[in-house]
Amino acid sequence: MAIRVLLVDDSVVVRNLLRSIFEKDDAFEIMGEAANGLEAVAQVRRERPGLIAMDLEMPLMGGVDAIEEIMSFCPVPILVVTDHANAQHAYAAVAHGAIDVMAKSGLSESGGKVFLARARLVASIPVITHIKSLRRPAPKPATAFALPPRASNSSRPGAVFGVVSSTGGPQALCRLLSQLPVNFNCPILISQHVIPGFAAGMAKWLATESSLPIKLAEQGEPIEPGQVYLSPSEAHLSAASGDKIDLLAVREGDTYRPSCNVLLESMATVFGKRSVGIILTGMGSDGAKGLACIKAAGGTTLAQDAASSVIYGMNRVAIEDGAVQRVLPLDEIAAAMVQLACVAERS
């Protein structure tokens, strides 16, 4: 049975482009179009589509509000299709229940094959109701995580954390970072698969959801305690000697951008047993090899469990390869990170 798709965009040109792409694949059937969020909500109530391709900036009701409404009464897999300028709002939409984000500028790449593959994946993911009043559970209070004071004679953090993720990662990262206390004193390096032009917006969005300072990583800057570094989408984030950030050029043919393996392998080389590698939800196998390198170097490796993952893919491969020492639900990873930080500080 074909996946019934609702197209939501105030631009007729964009809706026609989306229609022409979906009509190339017999797996999809266009069941309707909407020019704003109000029309989209009404159509979802009547027709119950199997997938929504949703813009964000629209009259009467924007995409974020429409997604919040739809996910509260009739959850549907939603793929946000928007411009780079809306990157921060795009990840706010993800927090409200959308599955993934695609750029309008990339719709025509490879004749739409990349977009169709992403749409098929999104449509296959089970979604749950997001009760509006409960959609963002309060983070655990910082007082629940008692961190020891830093040693006055030490300028280097005892542990360095590398967190990697793909599909479902923005939601997982948001929840994880929001549960860490403001005095978490170890650096966190993040490699999240993201389309070009959207990483800066993701960093800004994550910064509004966490008490920790979060920024897009810059070439050559020092890796500081308590700072969260997010990889740009146009380069691979890695650690270099001297506890510095090294952004490596993306080469033609690189499947994952940015690469999770590049980050974790560099951490194993530079930080050795001080490394803590954490692999979250995601499609594919990126990160499994890097996690194995951290384990071999004497570091610590964690993985998100299947039940709390949007896609049990990257983490499943790492677990099955024997690269993971502890498998935890998403909501237990922050506490484990604090415990590891405490042990590292005392050692």
Summary of the structure (lengths in Angstrom):
residues: 347
radius of gyration: 20.4
end to end distance: 58.5
largest distance: 65.6
contacts: 1268
relative contact order: 0.11
helix: 40%
strand: 20%
